Amino acid sequence: MRTKFKPWAEPYLNEHPEISLTNEELGELKDFYLEIGSGKGDFLINMAKVNPDKFFVGVEKNVTCSGITAKKLVESKETNAKLLFADAINILPLLKDGSVNTIFLNFSDPWPKKRHHKRRLTSDVFLKEYQRVIIKGGRLIFKTDNLDLFNDSLEYFQNSDFTLVNVTNNYQGDDIFDTQTEYETKKRKEGIPINRVIFEK
Ligand SMILES: C[S@@+](CC[C@H](N)C(=O)[O-])C[C@H]1O[C@@H](n2cnc3c(N)ncnc32)[C@H](O)[C@@H]1O
């Protein structure tokens, strides 16, 4: 899903530092919920709305998607959700060991070409960091419509210390601790099956 560049996005992000976190604040967080590649923010904001006792952070590297999320955050007045306009590879090292309760990877970019596989959010470099930052007993939950990415990712996880909790190639969206993303809504309308896997540390 291409997002048309919106020139207002970056100035808007600069005008609203309150929807984000400083590096120091990020390093102090404990037991929080992290979505990597949060797109236009529907999942992040809805999860925060229905779980007011939990703290959610989205990381998104695309400026237009981040600007759209920032606008939604400002309008929703949700205080338990924050957005980092950044590449996750630069954010993960700032997090303390065992500080994240759950990482959500929702419809991550598939990077189909072999030479690009290392950019996948489920590749080894990322998995190592997820393993470090997730709390013992915490989770990583990955949803995607892309079966190649899904199957490859299951293999990457086999070489990690994560334990498989649940895997399905036909996720119905019926978990109460979940909500649809923009991409998911579109794919479900097209009748495309959704794969989901849950791992535990
Ligand atoms: C296919 S979109 C899915 C967006 C959203 N999760 C959804 O399901 O609608 C993938 C998103 O991940 C973001 N992304 C990819 N790699 C990233 C990274 N390393 N750090 C932060 N965001 C990333 C992309 O910019 C894009 O917005």
The ligand as a MOL file (V3000), in Angstrom:
LIG
                    3D

  0  0  0     0  0            999 V3000
M  V30 BEGIN CTAB
M  V30 COUNTS 27 29 0 0 0
M  V30 BEGIN ATOM
M  V30 1 C 3.1840 -2.7100 4.8870 0
M  V30 2 S 3.2400 -1.4000 6.0330 0 CHG=1
M  V30 3 C 2.1120 -1.9280 7.2950 0
M  V30 4 C 1.6800 -0.8020 8.1900 0
M  V30 5 C 0.7530 -1.1920 9.3490 0
M  V30 6 N 1.4480 -2.0060 10.3270 0
M  V30 7 C -0.4800 -1.8970 8.8410 0
M  V30 8 O -0.5830 -3.1170 9.0680 0
M  V30 9 O -1.3360 -1.2440 8.2200 0 CHG=-1
M  V30 10 C 4.8070 -1.6080 6.8370 0
M  V30 11 C 5.2460 -0.3720 7.5960 0
M  V30 12 O 6.4340 -0.6530 8.3260 0
M  V30 13 C 7.2860 0.4810 8.2580 0
M  V30 14 N 8.6580 0.0090 8.5100 0
M  V30 15 C 9.3480 -0.8980 7.7750 0
M  V30 16 N 10.5810 -1.0910 8.2980 0
M  V30 17 C 10.6720 -0.2770 9.3840 0
M  V30 18 C 11.7050 -0.0060 10.3170 0
M  V30 19 N 12.8840 -0.6100 10.2270 0
M  V30 20 N 11.4580 0.8860 11.3020 0
M  V30 21 C 10.2570 1.5180 11.3880 0
M  V30 22 N 9.2490 1.3060 10.5010 0
M  V30 23 C 9.4440 0.4220 9.5290 0
M  V30 24 C 7.0710 1.0080 6.8460 0
M  V30 25 O 7.4570 2.3590 6.7130 0
M  V30 26 C 5.5650 0.8100 6.6810 0
M  V30 27 O 4.8270 1.9370 7.1060 0
M  V30 END ATOM
M  V30 BEGIN BOND
M  V30 1 1 1 2
M  V30 2 1 2 3
M  V30 3 1 2 10
M  V30 4 1 3 4
M  V30 5 1 4 5
M  V30 6 1 5 6
M  V30 7 1 5 7
M  V30 8 2 7 8
M  V30 9 1 7 9
M  V30 10 1 10 11
M  V30 11 1 11 12
M  V30 12 1 11 26
M  V30 13 1 12 13
M  V30 14 1 13 14
M  V30 15 1 13 24
M  V30 16 1 14 15
M  V30 17 1 14 23
M  V30 18 2 15 16
M  V30 19 1 16 17
M  V30 20 1 17 18
M  V30 21 2 17 23
M  V30 22 1 18 19
M  V30 23 2 18 20
M  V30 24 1 20 21
M  V30 25 2 21 22
M  V30 26 1 22 23
M  V30 27 1 24 25
M  V30 28 1 24 26
M  V30 29 1 26 27
M  V30 END BOND
M  V30 END CTAB
M  END
